[in-house]
Amino acid sequence: MELIGSTMTATYARPKSSHFLPAISTMASSYRSTQPAMNANHWRTNSYYKSSNIIPAISTTERENLDLVRANTMFYPSNRTLLTTRYTPDDWFKSNYSNYRDSESSRKSAARLRRDTIRLIQDKEQLTRRTQETTSKNIGERLNDIVFWRSELSHEIDNMVTEIASLNEVKRRLERAFAETQGPHQVSQECLYHREKRMSIDLVHDDVEKDLLKEVDVIKSCQERMRRYLDRATAQLTSNRAAQHELERDLSDKVTAQRIDDRCHHLRNTSDGISYYRGIERLDPSVSLPESWSKFTDDNILHSQSTRAASHKLRDEIEILLNTTSNEMWNQFNNVNVAFTNRISETSDAKHSLQTHLAKTLQEIFQTEMLIDSLKKALRDKEGPLKVAQTRLEERMRRPNVELCRDNPHHRLVGEVRLIEDTIQKLKERLMEAENTLHTLVKTKVNLEHDLSIKANSLFLDQEKCMSMRKSFPSMPRLVGYT
C-alpha cells in the first residue's frame, strides 16, 4: 500500500498471444475508453481495434460466387485436399479460451487501472488542496508580517512627524530669538556711538564703555552660536525628512504588497479573474529574501530612530542655548545699566560740585571786584594827603635864610610823605594782586562753566540718549523665542 499523494508505479499489460484477434462485435463497445495510453508496447488505442473493423465491402454477386467456391470445395473430391489447411476444433476452442482469458485479464487490468486512477485522483486532489491551504497559510503569515511592519512603520512615521514639528517649532523660536538680538546689538553700538560725542576730559575709557564693548562681544557671540545651531537645525530637518521619506516609501510599498497578498489570500478556485500564466513559475523577479526584507524595514526604522534621537538631542541643546544666551545677554545688560547708573551718579555729583564751586567762585569774584574798587578808592584817597604833605614841604622850602630850619615839622612832613608813598606802593601792589586774583577767578569760572557744560553733555548722552534707548531691551521670553 503506497502513501496517499505518492505517484502510482503499477504497470498495466495484456497477455501476448499469436492467435489473439479481438472480436469485432465486442471491441467496438467494450474498449472504447478515454483513459490515456500508459505504455505503447502494452496497450493499444481504439484506433488499433477500429482498424480491424475495416472489411472490404463485398457485393451480393461476389458473396454468391464465394459460397459457390466453398460448396465446390466441400463436395468435389478433387478439392477435399484443401480441408487439411483449415483450423481444427481444438484450435477453435483454444482461440475462444484465449479470447476469454485475455478478456478477463484486460478487464482486471482495466479495473485495477480504474481503482488506482481514482485513488491517484483523490490523492492528488488532497495533495493539491493541502498545498493550496499551506500556500494560503503562508500568504496569511506573510500578511501578518506585513501588518506588523506596517504598524511599526506607521508608529515610527508618527513619531518622526511629531519630532519634525517639534524641531520646526524650536527652530522658529531660535530664529525669533536671533532676530531679537539685532535690537540690543544696535542699541549697544548706538550707545558707543553717542558716547563718542563726549567732550574733553569726559571722553574717558570708563567702566560703561568697557561693559558696552563687552556687551557687543557677548551679543555677537550669542548670534554666532545661534547661527551655527540654525544651520545644524536645518541640516537635521533635512535628515529627518529624508528618513520620513524612506519610511513613507517603505510603508507605501508595504500597503501595495498587503493589498496584493490580501487579494491573493482571498483567491479561490471559483474566484473571478484567475487564469493561466504559462511559465510564470520559472520567472523569479525577486530582489530580496525574507531575512533581507525584514532587515531592510528594520534598518529603516533603526535609522529613523537614530535620526530622531539626534534631532531630540539637538532640540535639547537649542533649549539650553536659548536659556544660556538669554541669561548672558540679560546679565551683561544689567551690568551695563549698573555701570551707566554709577557713571551718571558720579557725573551728577561732579556737576553739583562744579555748580557749588562756580557759585562760590562767582561770589569770590564779586568780593574781589569790590576789593579792587576799595583799593582804587584808597589810592585815590591817598592822593590828597600826599599832595598836602608835598605842598607843605615845597612851601616851607621857601623860608628865607636861617628860617629854612630842619625842624621837627620838616621831619614829620618828610616822614608823612614817605609813609603815604609807602602806603600807595603797598596799595598798588595789593591792587595788582587783587586784579591777578580776579583774573584767576574769572579763568576758574570759565573753566568751571566749561566743565559744567561737559558734564551736562555727558549726562544728556548717558541719561537721555543711552538709557532711554536701553529701555527697549527685549524681555526674557522674547530672548528665548516664545513671543
C-alpha positions in Angstrom: 0.0 0.0 0.0 1.5 3.3 -1.1 1.2 6.6 0.9 -1.5 9.0 -0.2 -0.3 11.5 -2.6 2.6 9.3 -4.0 2.9 8.5 -7.7 1.5 5.2 -8.7 4.0 2.9 -10.3 1.7 0.0 -11.4 2.2 -1.5 -14.9 -0.8 -2.4 -16.9 -0.1 -5.1 -19.6 -2.1 -7.5 -21.6 -1.1 -11.1 -22.4 0.7 -11.7 -25.7 -0.8 -14.3 -28.0 -0.2 -15.0 -31.6 -3.7 -16.2 -32.0 -5.4 -13.3 -30.3 -7.7 -11.4 -32.5 -10.4 -9.4 -30.7 -14.0 -9.9 -31.8 -15.2 -7.1 -33.9 -18.6 -7.1 -32.2 -17.3 -6.8 -28.7 -14.3 -4.5 -29.2 -16.3 -1.6 -30.5 -18.4 -1.4 -27.3 -16.1 -2.8 -24.7 -12.8 -1.0 -25.3 -13.8 2.5 -26.1 -12.0 4.4 -23.3 -11.0 8.0 -22.7 -8.0 6.8 -20.5 -4.6 7.8 -21.9 -2.2 5.1 -23.0 0.1 4.0 -20.2 2.6 2.1 -22.3 2.7 2.0 -26.1 4.0 -1.6 -26.0 1.4 -3.0 -23.6 -1.7 -1.0 -24.6 -3.2 -0.1 -27.8 -5.7 2.7 -28.5 -9.1 2.4 -30.1 -7.7 3.1 -33.5 -6.0 -0.3 -33.4 -9.3 -2.0 -32.9 -11.1 0.2 -35.3 -8.7 -0.8 -38.0 -9.8 -4.4 -37.5 -13.3 -3.4 -38.3 -12.3 -2.2 -41.7 -13.6 -5.1 -44.0 -13.7 -4.5 -47.7 -17.2 -4.1 -49.0 -18.5 -7.3 -50.8 -21.3 -7.2 -53.3 -24.1 -9.7 -53.5 -22.8 -11.3 -56.7 -19.3 -11.7 -55.1 -20.8 -13.3 -52.0 -22.7 -15.9 -54.1 -19.5 -16.7 -56.0 -17.7 -17.1 -52.7 -20.3 -19.5 -51.4 -20.2 -21.5 -54.7 -16.4 -21.8 -54.3 -16.8 -23.1 -50.7 -19.5 -25.6 -51.9 -17.3 -26.8 -54.6 -14.5 -27.3 -52.1 -16.7 -29.4 -49.8 -18.5 -31.5 -52.4 -15.8 -32.2 -55.0 -13.3 -34.8 -54.0 -10.6 -33.2 -56.1 -10.8 -30.2 -53.8 -11.0 -32.0 -50.5 -7.3 -31.9 -50.1 -7.8 -28.3 -49.3 -9.5 -29.2 -46.0 -6.2 -30.1 -44.4 -5.3 -26.4 -44.4 -8.3 -25.4 -42.2 -8.3 -24.9 -38.3 -9.0 -27.8 -36.1 -11.7 -27.7 -33.4 -9.0 -27.6 -30.8 -7.7 -24.5 -32.4 -11.1 -23.1 -32.3 -11.6 -23.9 -28.6 -8.1 -22.7 -27.8 -8.8 -19.5 -29.6 -12.0 -19.0 -27.7 -10.3 -19.8 -24.4 -7.5 -17.5 -25.2 -10.0 -14.8 -26.0 -11.9 -15.4 -22.7 -8.6 -15.4 -20.7 -7.3 -12.2 -22.4 -10.7 -10.5 -22.0 -10.7 -11.4 -18.3 -7.1 -10.2 -17.9 -7.9 -7.0 -19.8 -10.9 -6.4 -17.6 -8.9 -6.9 -14.4 -6.2 -4.6 -15.7 -8.7 -2.0 -16.6 -10.4 -2.4 -13.2 -7.1 -2.1 -11.4 -6.2 0.9 -13.6 -9.6 2.5 -12.7 -9.1 1.9 -9.0 -5.6 3.2 -9.0 -6.5 6.1 -11.1 -9.4 7.0 -8.8 -7.1 6.7 -5.8 -4.5 8.8 -7.7 -7.1 11.5 -8.4 -8.2 11.5 -4.8 -4.6 11.6 -3.5 -3.6 14.4 -5.9 -6.8 16.3 -5.1 -5.9 16.1 -1.3 -2.3 17.0 -2.0 -3.4 19.9 -4.2 -5.8 21.1 -1.6 -3.3 20.8 1.3 -0.7 22.5 -0.9 -3.1 25.3 -1.6 -4.1 25.6 2.1 -0.4 25.7 3.0 0.2 28.4 0.5 -2.8 30.3 1.8 -1.5 29.9 5.3 2.0 31.1 4.2 0.4 34.1 2.5 -1.6 34.8 5.7 1.6 34.6 7.7 3.2 36.9 5.2 0.2 39.3 5.6 0.7 39.2 9.4 4.4 40.1 8.9 3.4 42.9 6.6 0.8 44.2 9.0 3.3 44.1 11.9 6.0 46.0 10.0 3.4 48.4 8.6 2.2 49.2 12.1 5.8 49.7 13.2 6.4 52.0 10.2 3.3 53.9 10.9 4.2 54.3 14.5 7.7 55.5 13.6 6.4 57.9 11.0 4.0 59.4 13.5 6.9 59.8 15.9 9.1 61.3 13.2 6.3 63.7 12.1 6.0 64.8 15.8 9.7 65.2 16.1 9.9 67.3 12.8 7.1 69.5 14.1 8.9 69.9 17.5 12.2 70.7 15.8 10.5 73.2 13.5 9.0 74.9 16.5 12.3 75.1 18.3 13.9 76.3 15.1 11.3 79.1 14.7 11.9 80.1 18.3 15.7 80.2 17.6 15.1 82.3 14.6 12.9 84.7 16.6 15.5 84.8 19.4 18.2 85.5 16.8 16.1 88.3 15.3 15.5 89.8 18.8 19.3 90.1 19.3 19.5 92.6 16.5 17.9 95.3 18.6 20.2 95.0 21.6 23.2 94.8 19.3 22.2 98.0 17.6 21.4 99.7 20.9 24.9 98.8 22.2 26.5 100.2 19.1 24.3 103.3 19.3 25.4 103.9 22.9 29.0 103.6 21.9 28.5 105.9 19.1 26.7 108.5 21.2 29.3 108.3 24.0 31.9 109.2 21.4 30.3 112.7 21.4 31.6 113.2 25.0 33.9 116.2 25.2 37.3 116.8 26.7 38.1 115.2 30.0 34.8 113.2 30.0 35.9 111.2 26.9 37.3 108.5 29.2 37.5 104.7 28.8 35.3 104.2 31.8 33.5 101.1 33.1 30.5 101.9 31.0 32.5 101.8 27.8 34.2 98.6 28.9 30.8 97.0 29.6 29.3 98.2 26.4 32.2 96.7 24.4 31.8 93.5 26.3 28.0 93.6 25.7 28.6 93.9 21.9 31.0 90.9 22.1 28.5 88.9 24.1 25.7 89.6 21.7 27.9 88.7 18.7 29.0 85.5 20.4 25.4 84.6 21.1 24.4 85.4 17.5 27.3 83.2 16.1 26.2 80.3 18.3 22.6 80.8 17.3 23.6 80.9 13.6 25.5 77.6 13.9 22.6 75.9 15.6 20.3 77.2 13.0 22.5 75.6 10.3 22.5 72.4 12.3 18.7 72.5 12.7 18.3 73.0 9.0 20.5 70.0 8.3 18.8 67.9 10.9 15.4 68.8 9.4 16.7 67.6 6.0 17.9 64.3 7.6 14.5 63.9 9.4 12.5 64.5 6.2 14.8 62.1 4.3 14.2 59.4 7.0 10.5 60.1 6.9 10.5 59.8 3.1 12.2 56.4 3.3 9.7 55.3 5.9 6.7 56.5 3.8 8.1 54.9 0.7 8.6 51.6 2.6 5.1 52.0 4.1 3.6 52.6 0.6 5.3 49.5 -0.7 4.0 47.6 2.3 0.5 48.8 1.6 0.7 47.8 -2.0 2.2 44.4 -1.1 -0.5 43.9 1.6 -3.3 44.7 -0.9 -1.8 42.3 -3.4 -1.2 39.5 -0.9 -4.6 40.1 0.7 -6.2 39.6 -2.8 -4.1 36.5 -3.3 -5.1 35.2 0.1 -8.8 35.5 -0.7 -8.5 33.9 -4.2 -10.4 30.6 -4.5 -10.7 28.1 -7.3 -14.1 29.7 -8.1 -12.9 33.3 -7.9 -13.1 35.6 -10.9 -10.0 36.8 -12.6 -8.0 33.7 -12.3 -6.3 32.5 -15.4 -3.4 30.5 -16.9 0.0 32.1 -17.0 2.3 29.6 -18.7 5.8 29.5 -17.4 5.2 32.0 -14.6 6.7 29.6 -12.1 10.1 29.8 -14.0 10.3 33.6 -13.6 11.9 34.9 -10.4 11.9 38.7 -10.3 12.6 38.7 -6.5 15.1 41.3 -5.2 15.1 40.3 -1.6 14.8 37.3 0.8 12.6 37.2 3.9 15.7 38.0 6.0 16.8 40.9 3.9 13.2 42.1 3.5 12.7 42.3 7.3 16.2 43.7 7.7 15.5 46.5 5.2 12.5 47.7 7.1 14.2 47.2 10.5 17.2 49.2 9.2 14.9 52.0 8.0 13.2 52.1 11.5 16.6 52.0 13.3 17.9 54.8 11.0 14.8 56.8 11.7 15.1 56.2 15.4 18.8 57.3 15.5 17.9 60.3 13.4 15.1 61.1 15.7 17.3 60.7 18.8 19.9 63.1 17.2 17.0 65.5 16.5 15.8 65.3 20.1 19.3 65.9 21.4 19.7 68.9 19.1 16.4 70.3 20.4 17.7 69.9 24.0 20.9 71.7 23.0 18.9 74.5 21.4 16.8 74.9 24.5 20.0 75.1 26.6 21.5 77.6 24.1 18.4 79.8 24.3 18.4 79.9 28.1 22.2 80.4 28.2 22.3 83.2 25.6 19.3 85.0 27.2 20.9 84.8 30.6 24.3 86.0 29.3 22.7 89.0 27.4 20.5 89.9 30.4 23.4 89.7 32.8 25.5 91.9 30.6 22.6 94.2 30.0 22.2 94.6 33.8 25.9 95.1 34.2 25.9 97.9 31.6 22.9 99.5 33.2 24.6 99.4 36.6 27.7 101.0 35.1 25.6 103.6 33.5 23.8 104.3 36.7 27.0 104.6 38.6 28.6 106.8 35.9 25.5 109.0 35.8 25.6 109.4 39.6 29.3 110.2 39.5 28.7 112.8 36.7 25.8 114.3 38.6 27.8 114.6 41.8 30.6 116.2 39.8 28.2 118.6 38.2 26.7 119.5 41.5 30.2 120.1 43.0 31.1 122.2 40.0 28.0 124.2 40.4 28.8 124.8 44.1 32.3 125.8 43.3 31.1 128.0 40.5 28.7 129.8 42.8 31.5 130.2 45.4 33.8 131.4 42.6 31.3 133.9 41.4 30.8 135.1 45.0 34.6 135.5 45.3 34.8 137.3 42.0 32.2 139.7 43.2 34.1 140.3 46.5 37.4 140.6 44.7 35.9 143.2 42.4 34.6 145.0 45.4 38.1 144.8 46.9 39.7 146.2 43.8 37.2 149.1 43.9 38.1 149.7 47.5 41.8 149.6 46.7 41.3 152.0 43.9 39.3 154.3 46.1 42.0 154.0 48.8 44.6 155.0 46.3 42.5 157.9 45.3 42.1 158.9 48.9 45.8 159.0 49.4 46.4 161.5 46.7 45.1 164.4 48.8 47.2 163.8 51.9 50.2 163.2 49.7 49.6 166.4 47.9 49.1 168.3 51.1 52.3 166.9 52.6 54.4 167.6 49.5 52.9 171.0 49.1 53.8 171.8 52.7 57.3 170.7 52.1 57.5 172.7 49.0 56.1 175.8 50.6 58.4 175.6 53.7 61.4 175.3 51.4 60.7 179.0 50.5 61.5 180.2 54.0 64.4 182.7 54.0 67.9 182.2 55.3 68.1 180.8 58.7 64.5 180.2 58.8 65.0 177.3 56.5 65.4 175.1 59.5 65.2 171.3 59.6 62.9 171.4 62.4 60.5 168.8 63.7 57.7 169.7 61.3 60.1 169.2 58.5 60.9 165.8 59.8 57.2 165.0 60.3 56.4 166.1 56.8 59.2 164.1 55.2 58.0 161.1 57.2 54.5 161.7 56.3 55.3 161.9 52.5 57.4 158.7 52.8 54.6 157.0 54.7 52.0 158.0 52.2 54.1 156.9 49.3 54.8 153.6 51.0 51.2 153.2 51.6 50.3 154.0 48.0 53.0 151.5 46.9 51.6 148.8 49.1 48.1 149.6 47.9 49.2 149.4 44.3 50.8 146.0 44.9 47.7 144.8 46.7 45.6 146.1 43.8 47.8 144.2 41.4 47.4 141.1 43.4 43.7 141.6 43.6 43.5 142.1 39.9 45.5 138.9 39.3 43.3 137.1 41.7 40.3 138.4 39.9 41.8 137.2 36.6 42.4 133.8 38.1 38.9 133.6 39.5 37.5 134.6 36.1 39.5 131.9 34.5 38.4 129.4 37.0 34.9 130.5 36.5 35.3 129.9 32.7 36.8 126.5 33.4 34.1 125.6 35.8 31.4 126.7 33.3 33.1 124.7 30.5 33.4 121.7 32.7 29.7 122.1 33.7 28.8 122.1 30.0 30.9 119.0 29.5 29.2 117.3 32.4 25.8 118.4 31.2 26.6 117.0 27.8 27.8 113.7 29.3 24.7 113.5 31.5 22.5 114.2 28.5 24.2 111.4 26.4 24.2 108.8 29.2 20.9 109.6 30.8 18.8 110.9 28.0 20.2 109.2 24.9 21.7 105.9 26.1 19.4 105.0 28.9 16.3 105.9 27.1 17.3 103.6 24.2 18.2 100.8 26.6 14.6 100.7 27.9 13.7 98.9 24.7 15.8 95.8 25.6 13.8 92.7 24.9 12.3 90.7 27.7 13.5 87.2 28.7 10.6 85.4 27.0 11.4 87.2 23.8 15.1 86.4 24.1 14.2 82.6 24.2 11.8 83.0 21.2 8.4 82.5 22.9 6.9 85.8 21.7 
